[in-house]
Amino acid sequence: MRIVFDDIKESLAPNFKGGEKSFASRAYSDGKNKMMKGRLEPGASIGLHRHEGNCEMIYVLEGSGKMLYDSGEERLSAGDFHYCPEGHEHSFINDGDRDLVFIAVVPAQ
């Protein structure tokens, strides 16, 4: 099944999960799994949250940022992949000077 994110209207979620500014996304869900193309402008973030009942996989397409993961921190840039297993927490922060664009998948458990 082909999903064309650019054909899906972009939604803005202000202060998503307690983050800064807005999280922009173009999302598709089949009711069980969610796939999205996300965008964080410079200074925007997704707040710290724990995955219960699911996990999340993120692949960075453009830009760079900081991923807070459990009690640590990881630098991510284009081409990097981040996995947050069930029961773990993370927060994504665009501390760069250009948009941070990524694909995220949250499968059903």
N, C-alpha and C positions, 0 to 999 in steps of 0.2 A: 504494500500500500504506500503510495507516494503522498508525502505531506509537504506542502509548499508554505513555509512559515511566512514568507513575504506576502502571501495572499490572505493571511489572517490579520485582522485588525489588531493593532498594538494596544494593550491595556496598560494603564499606569496604576501602580499600587503605592500610594504615599506611605512612607515609614513602615515598609513591609517587615513584619515580625519584629518591629521596634527599631528598624534601621533608619538611616539618614536619607533625606530626599526621597526620590521615587524609584521603584523597580519597574522597568518597562518589560513587557513580555508579550510574545505571540505564542499562544498555547493551544495544544490539541489534547483531548482526553477521550478515551473510549469508555469511560466510566470505571475503569480498573487501573489503567496506566496513564500517566500524564507525561507529555513531552513538550518542551518549550524552548524557544529561542529567547534568551534573556539579554537585557542591556542595562548596565549601570553607568550613568554619566559620572564624570569626575566628582569625587566627594560623596557619591551615593553608596549605600550599603544595604545588605539584607541582614537583619538582626540575628543575634545568636538564638538558635532553636535546636531542639533535640528531635531526632527521628524515632518515633515510636510507631510500630506497625508497618514501617516501610524503610527504604533506604533512598539515597540519592546519588546520582552519577552526574558529573559536570565536566564538559570538555570546552576549553577556552578556544575561541575562534580568533578574537582580536583583543589587543590591549593587554594589560597586566593588573594584578591586584594582590591583595593579602587575604588568605583564608585562615580564619581562626578555627582550629580543629581541636576539640576537647581542650586540653590545657596548653596546646602548642600553637604554632603559627607556621604557615607555609606560604611561599611566594609562588604565584601561578602566572603564566603568560601563555600566549598563543601556542597551541600544540600540547599543552599540559592537560592532564586528566586528574580529577579529584573524585574520590569515592568516600561517601559517608555512610557506613553501615548502620543498620538498625541499632538503636540504643546509644548512638553517639550524637554529638552536637557540633554545629559549625555556623560560621558567619562569613559572608563574602563582602569585601570592602574594596571599592575602587579608589585607591590612593594615588593613581596615576593622573596624567594630564589629557587623556583621551578616553572615549567610551570603551568599556569592558563588555565584550559580546561573547556569549557562551550558549551552548546547548545543555539543557538539563533534562534528565529522565528520572521520574519517580515511579518505579514499578509497584504494582499491588503485591501484597504479601499474603 
